[in-house]
Amino acid sequence: MKKWLTVTTALATALAVTALAGCSGSGGGDGGKTELSFLMWGDGGDTQQAYQDVIDTFEEANPDITINAEFFNTNDYDNILKTRLSGGAGPDVYGFDLGNIDDFVRDGFAADLSEGGSDYLSKLTPDAAKESHRGEEGDAVSNLPISLSGNGIIYNKALFEKAGIDAAPTTYTELKADAQKLLDAGITPFAMSAQDNWWPQFIVYYALAEHGANEDLAAEMAAGDADFSSSDAWKESLDIVKELTPYYMPNPLGTSQTAAQSAFLGGQAAMFPAAWILPDARTADLDVDYMNFPTTDTPVDDLWGTYQVRFGVNPGNDKVDAAQKFLDYFMSDDVYLDFLTKVKQFPTTTTVSVGAEVDPLYPEMQESWDGKTFIAAFSPTAKSVQDELLVGLQNLIGGQQSTEQVLSSLDTALEQWRADNK
């Protein structure tokens, strides 16, 4: 767990990251060039272009290396990544989230970045450096964290004013009351939908962090000393997902995340429950503000926040040296700062800082995170259990399952995961 006061440079809004991929063999390309492929989740926009800009300038500075890029939808990313890695087809450099780290290290898909990455690794904040060792014992570095998100809500100030809301809610009761005011004014309160199963988790994780689903609970679940059905934190959090459903997009199961995002950017929905929308909101010329997502009526020190975007290097294609060269270039101060400025993210290094000159909301966001303990996005970090949660959230929102039924399904998945990992 992390304190903002001890990580003054490492908060980011980055679930909407670009995707770059491609398949390349272990040999060089035309003219003796080394060809690298780079894969990450994302659905386009400013962040995708920012990554492409880094690639373009890297290739100019390194004419002996070519990076093959292609972009994938967030929903398809994990399956594509796992299929390519398992099939030995690449990618050489890739992005992966917390839930995949243990599996990828175990299966030999994550090279030790400490062998050749001393320059950029030395710049990491203490917490980012600690996170780079996740999934691996000893001194091996399995991943490079490039963004930490202290998450919250970006909201449309004009729509709040139209509904008669003069201040952002700070309690769950106030949040529900303001959501009803927005609905009564003909405004969709939350740009939230459930057709894409990854999107509803952006509601439940806020509640989980604030209701006590922390790393200790995750460890107890993994050890067989706790389960979902007996956890008040999980029950209360799933109840919140259900209680807020009337304030999501109309027909949430039939509405895509893209449509929900468009509703926010088009001024039809008032709140977007992920701060990574900020660059697109600026492009859309919306008058927006930021608030932490309140899911309790009493103040709590915990906040959903974790390193959501990490780089990994595939050792299987014998291109680790070229990949390390790209990572070192990416994290060089000028390049990294230019990238952060374009995508409006906070750095994970001590040598770069950003503030109001990048976005006017940054000081307010930093102040709202001050003193908070950041809780990782999911507990436990088992991919099979997380997949069951995503399905359960859809069923909960659509009325096909109750909270108790979703918890029971999660227990079944947890038991199977424990059996498979004995």
Secondary structure, DSSP 8 states (H G I E B T S, - for coil): -EEGGG-TT-----TT---------SSB-GGG-EEEEEE-B---SHHHHHHHHHHHHHHHH-TTEEEEE--B-HHHHHHHHHHHHHTT---SEEEE-GGGHHHHHHTT-S--TTTT-HHHHTTB-HHHHHHTTTT--TT----EEEEEEE--EEEEHHHHHHTT--S---SHHHHHHHHHHHHHTT-EEE----SSTTSTHHHHHHHHHHHT--HHHHHHHHHTS--STT-HHHHHHHHHHHHTGGGS-SSGGGS-HHHHHHHHHTTSEEEES-GGGHHHHHHTT--EEEE----SSS--SEEEEEEEEEEEE-GGGS-HHHHHHHHHHHTSHHHHHHHHHHHT---SBSS----TTT-TTHHHHHHHHTT-EEE-S-SS--HHHHHHHHHHHHHHHHTSS-HHHHHHHHHHHHHHHHHHT-
